[in-house]
Amino acid sequence: MSSVPPGSRNSRKTQIGFVTSRSGDKSVKVTIAYKTPHPLYHKVVNRQTVLHVHDEKNETKVGDKVEIMETRPLSRLKRWRVVSVVQAAVADIGVAISEQDVAETVPTKITKA
């Protein structure tokens, strides 16, 4: 028997990233950029993670800043879903944003030395 009250959920991971591609109906790609020091040379290196995300209402567009939440597997690649649009895109350009644009707005990831 579990002591979890009925109707409650486990805490799930959430991330904030930018929509970089609309890859089909109810599907988007979200890029999460971060900076981390190189293990040997200690220069700050830009890194990014691209996640396939379920967008149930097709409410996001390229360039939007969105909050996503981990969920059960929805397809072969989709393991995340859109929770909310944090900030709408400034212009409806329709092209993918570059890694440098994303990296400028992302803080440095804290790592153990």
Secondary structure as a PSIPRED ss2 file (coil, helix, strand):
# PSIPRED VFORMAT (PSIPRED V4.0)

   1 M C   1.000  0.000  0.000
   2 S C   1.000  0.000  0.000
   3 S C   1.000  0.000  0.000
   4 V C   1.000  0.000  0.000
   5 P C   1.000  0.000  0.000
   6 P C   1.000  0.000  0.000
   7 G C   1.000  0.000  0.000
   8 S C   1.000  0.000  0.000
   9 R C   1.000  0.000  0.000
  10 N C   1.000  0.000  0.000
  11 S C   1.000  0.000  0.000
  12 R C   1.000  0.000  0.000
  13 K C   1.000  0.000  0.000
  14 T E   0.000  0.000  1.000
  15 Q E   0.000  0.000  1.000
  16 I E   0.000  0.000  1.000
  17 G E   0.000  0.000  1.000
  18 F E   0.000  0.000  1.000
  19 V E   0.000  0.000  1.000
  20 T E   0.000  0.000  1.000
  21 S E   0.000  0.000  1.000
  22 R E   0.000  0.000  1.000
  23 S C   1.000  0.000  0.000
  24 G C   1.000  0.000  0.000
  25 D C   1.000  0.000  0.000
  26 K C   1.000  0.000  0.000
  27 S E   0.000  0.000  1.000
  28 V E   0.000  0.000  1.000
  29 K E   0.000  0.000  1.000
  30 V E   0.000  0.000  1.000
  31 T E   0.000  0.000  1.000
  32 I E   0.000  0.000  1.000
  33 A E   0.000  0.000  1.000
  34 Y E   0.000  0.000  1.000
  35 K E   0.000  0.000  1.000
  36 T E   0.000  0.000  1.000
  37 P E   0.000  0.000  1.000
  38 H C   1.000  0.000  0.000
  39 P C   1.000  0.000  0.000
  40 L C   1.000  0.000  0.000
  41 Y C   1.000  0.000  0.000
  42 H C   1.000  0.000  0.000
  43 K C   1.000  0.000  0.000
  44 V E   0.000  0.000  1.000
  45 V E   0.000  0.000  1.000
  46 N E   0.000  0.000  1.000
  47 R E   0.000  0.000  1.000
  48 Q E   0.000  0.000  1.000
  49 T E   0.000  0.000  1.000
  50 V E   0.000  0.000  1.000
  51 L E   0.000  0.000  1.000
  52 H E   0.000  0.000  1.000
  53 V E   0.000  0.000  1.000
  54 H E   0.000  0.000  1.000
  55 D C   1.000  0.000  0.000
  56 E C   1.000  0.000  0.000
  57 K C   1.000  0.000  0.000
  58 N C   1.000  0.000  0.000
  59 E C   1.000  0.000  0.000
  60 T C   1.000  0.000  0.000
  61 K C   1.000  0.000  0.000
  62 V C   1.000  0.000  0.000
  63 G C   1.000  0.000  0.000
  64 D C   1.000  0.000  0.000
  65 K E   0.000  0.000  1.000
  66 V E   0.000  0.000  1.000
  67 E E   0.000  0.000  1.000
  68 I E   0.000  0.000  1.000
  69 M E   0.000  0.000  1.000
  70 E E   0.000  0.000  1.000
  71 T C   1.000  0.000  0.000
  72 R C   1.000  0.000  0.000
  73 P C   1.000  0.000  0.000
  74 L C   1.000  0.000  0.000
  75 S C   1.000  0.000  0.000
  76 R C   1.000  0.000  0.000
  77 L C   1.000  0.000  0.000
  78 K C   1.000  0.000  0.000
  79 R C   1.000  0.000  0.000
  80 W E   0.000  0.000  1.000
  81 R E   0.000  0.000  1.000
  82 V E   0.000  0.000  1.000
  83 V E   0.000  0.000  1.000
  84 S E   0.000  0.000  1.000
  85 V E   0.000  0.000  1.000
  86 V E   0.000  0.000  1.000
  87 Q E   0.000  0.000  1.000
  88 A C   1.000  0.000  0.000
  89 A C   1.000  0.000  0.000
  90 V C   1.000  0.000  0.000
  91 A C   1.000  0.000  0.000
  92 D C   1.000  0.000  0.000
  93 I C   1.000  0.000  0.000
  94 G C   1.000  0.000  0.000
  95 V C   1.000  0.000  0.000
  96 A C   1.000  0.000  0.000
  97 I C   1.000  0.000  0.000
  98 S C   1.000  0.000  0.000
  99 E H   0.000  1.000  0.000
 100 Q H   0.000  1.000  0.000
 101 D H   0.000  1.000  0.000
 102 V H   0.000  1.000  0.000
 103 A H   0.000  1.000  0.000
 104 E H   0.000  1.000  0.000
 105 T C   1.000  0.000  0.000
 106 V C   1.000  0.000  0.000
 107 P C   1.000  0.000  0.000
 108 T E   0.000  0.000  1.000
 109 K C   1.000  0.000  0.000
 110 I C   1.000  0.000  0.000
 111 T C   1.000  0.000  0.000
 112 K C   1.000  0.000  0.000
 113 A C   1.000  0.000  0.000
